[in-house]
Amino acid sequence: MIQINNVWKSFATGLRTLNVLQDISLSIGAGETCAVVGPSGSGKTTLLGCCAGLDRPTQGTIILNGAPLHELDEDALAILRNNLTGYVFQSFRLLPSLTALENIMVPAEIRGDRAAHGRAEALLEAVGLRARAGHYPAQLSGGEQQRIALARAFINQPQIIFADEPTGNLDAATGQQVLDLLFALNEQQGTTLLLVTHDSALTRRVQRVITLHGGRIVPSGAEPAA
């Protein structure tokens, strides 16, 4: 479902080049759940963004469900993201001028889905927020906003879900509720899940843990280089 081949991501900083990702190769199967872990600055979020087509690697290729991202222009990438993926941001990224229900519907409305309203209502029910359908993000708690963001990510029944620190802005109890919902929705829809986290409790719930250090994958059981 996700094939990453010799991916590098570099940035020019003055006279130096900063290699955020270095020669990453990785394969993730359909329906697999994976967590990317590592210290701050190790390249986790950069890798997730490249895999989701939100950023482009400097070198190497990424293929999602047979589609080589490097061969797609920005319009084609946007269509692929809408049809194939869902993304959960740490900072929620809800549109402030839209209600909870309307925020969930956005990805489905972009593709002209006439069933968007009904499916959004069902997802609101699934995340326990049907009574908040008409509320705006400013009227919702952080946990409620993230539950709306989860529902939005699943509205198009994606084959892949990307999640960047989905509990990073939440307290422990609220974070646990959000995680339970994430894995429940993921299991119901049978999606591939790739998430970034610092939460050791979360890593125990996935099938595979991928460790990054200094932009490189650390082999399982190996100690990161200093």
C-alpha positions in Angstrom: 0.0 0.0 0.0 2.9 2.4 0.8 6.3 1.9 -0.9 9.2 4.2 0.0 12.3 3.9 -2.0 15.7 5.6 -1.1 14.0 8.8 0.0 16.0 11.8 1.0 14.7 15.2 2.1 17.2 18.1 2.3 17.0 21.8 3.0 19.6 24.5 2.2 20.5 26.5 5.3 22.9 29.2 4.4 26.1 27.5 3.1 25.0 24.1 4.5 22.6 21.4 3.5 20.5 19.8 6.2 19.4 16.2 5.5 16.2 15.7 7.4 15.6 12.3 5.8 18.5 10.1 4.6 18.0 7.1 2.3 14.7 5.8 3.7 13.3 2.6 2.2 10.2 1.1 3.7 7.2 -1.0 2.6 3.8 -1.0 4.5 1.2 -3.5 3.5 -2.6 -3.0 3.1 -4.4 -2.9 6.5 -1.1 -2.7 8.4 -0.9 -0.4 11.4 2.5 1.3 12.0 3.9 3.9 14.3 6.9 6.1 13.5 8.8 7.1 16.7 12.1 8.9 17.5 13.4 12.0 19.2 12.3 15.5 18.1 14.0 16.5 14.9 14.5 12.9 13.7 12.4 13.5 10.6 9.1 11.8 11.7 6.7 14.5 10.6 8.7 15.2 7.4 8.4 11.5 6.4 4.7 11.5 7.1 4.2 14.6 5.0 6.1 13.1 2.1 4.2 9.8 2.3 0.9 11.7 2.3 1.8 13.8 -0.8 1.8 17.0 1.3 5.6 17.5 0.6 8.0 16.1 -2.0 11.2 14.3 -1.2 14.5 15.7 -2.6 15.4 12.3 -3.9 13.8 8.9 -4.1 10.2 7.7 -4.8 7.0 7.1 -2.9 4.2 5.0 -4.3 0.8 4.9 -2.8 -1.5 2.0 -3.8 0.5 1.7 -7.1 0.5 5.5 -7.8 4.0 7.0 -8.1 3.7 10.4 -6.4 6.7 11.9 -8.2 4.8 11.5 -11.5 1.8 13.6 -10.4 1.4 17.3 -10.6 -0.2 19.3 -7.8 -3.7 18.9 -9.1 -3.4 15.2 -9.5 -1.8 14.9 -6.1 -4.8 16.7 -4.5 -7.2 14.3 -6.3 -5.2 11.3 -5.1 -5.1 12.5 -1.5 -8.9 13.1 -1.5 -9.7 9.7 -3.0 -7.1 7.6 -1.2 -6.0 9.1 2.1 -7.2 10.8 5.3 -4.9 12.9 7.5 -5.2 13.7 11.2 -3.2 16.8 12.3 -2.0 17.4 15.8 -3.4 20.9 15.7 -6.9 19.7 14.5 -7.0 22.1 11.4 -10.7 22.6 11.5 -12.2 25.5 9.5 -13.4 28.0 12.1 -16.3 29.3 9.9 -17.9 25.8 9.5 -19.9 23.8 12.0 -18.7 20.4 13.3 -20.9 18.6 10.7 -19.8 20.9 7.9 -16.1 20.3 8.8 -16.6 16.6 8.5 -18.3 16.9 5.2 -15.6 19.0 3.4 -13.5 16.2 1.8 -16.7 14.5 0.6 -18.2 17.7 -0.8 -14.9 18.4 -2.7 -15.5 15.1 -4.7 -19.2 15.9 -5.2 -20.4 13.0 -3.0 -24.2 13.3 -2.6 -24.1 11.0 0.4 -21.8 13.3 2.3 -24.4 14.6 4.8 -25.7 11.2 5.8 -22.2 9.7 6.2 -21.0 12.8 8.2 -24.0 12.4 10.6 -23.1 8.7 11.0 -19.5 9.6 11.8 -20.6 12.2 14.3 -22.6 9.5 16.0 -19.6 7.2 16.0 -17.4 9.7 17.7 -20.1 10.6 20.2 -20.7 14.2 19.1 -24.1 14.1 17.4 -25.4 16.7 19.8 -22.5 19.1 18.8 -23.3 19.0 15.0 -24.2 22.7 14.8 -21.3 23.9 17.0 -18.3 25.8 15.7 -14.7 24.8 16.5 -14.4 27.7 19.0 -17.3 26.2 20.9 -15.6 22.7 21.2 -13.0 21.4 23.6 -9.7 20.2 22.2 -10.8 16.6 22.6 -14.0 17.3 20.7 -12.1 19.1 17.9 -9.8 16.1 17.5 -12.8 13.7 17.4 -14.3 15.9 14.6 -10.9 15.8 12.8 -10.9 12.0 13.1 -14.4 11.8 11.6 -13.3 14.2 8.8 -10.3 11.9 8.0 -12.6 8.9 7.6 -15.4 10.6 5.6 -14.2 9.4 2.2 -13.6 5.8 3.5 -9.8 6.2 2.7 -7.5 3.3 2.2 -4.7 5.0 4.1 -4.9 7.1 7.3 -1.9 9.3 8.2 -1.9 10.7 11.8 0.7 13.2 13.1 0.8 13.1 16.9 -3.0 12.8 17.1 -3.0 13.0 21.0 -0.1 15.6 21.3 -2.4 18.5 22.3 -4.6 16.5 24.6 -4.5 15.4 28.2 -4.0 11.7 29.0 -7.7 10.8 29.5 -8.9 12.7 26.5 -6.0 11.3 24.4 -7.0 7.8 25.3 -10.6 8.4 24.1 -9.3 9.7 20.8 -7.0 6.7 20.4 -9.8 4.3 21.1 -11.9 6.0 18.4 -9.0 6.1 15.9 -8.4 2.4 16.2 -12.1 1.5 16.2 -12.7 3.5 13.0 -9.6 2.1 11.5 -10.7 -1.5 12.2 -14.2 -0.9 10.9 -12.9 0.5 7.6 -9.9 -1.8 7.3 -7.5 1.1 6.4 -3.7 1.2 6.5 -2.6 3.4 9.4 0.7 5.2 9.6 1.1 7.6 12.6 3.8 9.6 14.3 3.9 9.6 18.1 5.9 10.1 21.2 3.3 8.0 23.2 4.7 4.6 24.3 1.2 3.4 25.1 0.2 4.1 21.5 3.1 2.0 20.1 1.8 -1.0 21.9 -1.4 -0.9 19.9 0.2 -1.1 16.4 1.6 -4.0 14.5 4.9 -2.4 13.7 7.1 0.4 15.2 9.5 2.2 12.9 12.3 4.2 14.7 14.0 7.2 13.2 17.1 8.8 14.5 19.0 11.6 12.6 16.8 11.1 9.6 17.6 7.4 9.2 15.7 4.2 10.1 17.2 2.4 13.1 17.1 -1.4 12.6 14.9 -3.2 15.2 16.9 -4.0 18.3 19.8 -1.6 17.4 21.0 1.3 19.4 20.8 4.7 17.7 24.1 6.1 16.8 25.2 9.1 18.9 
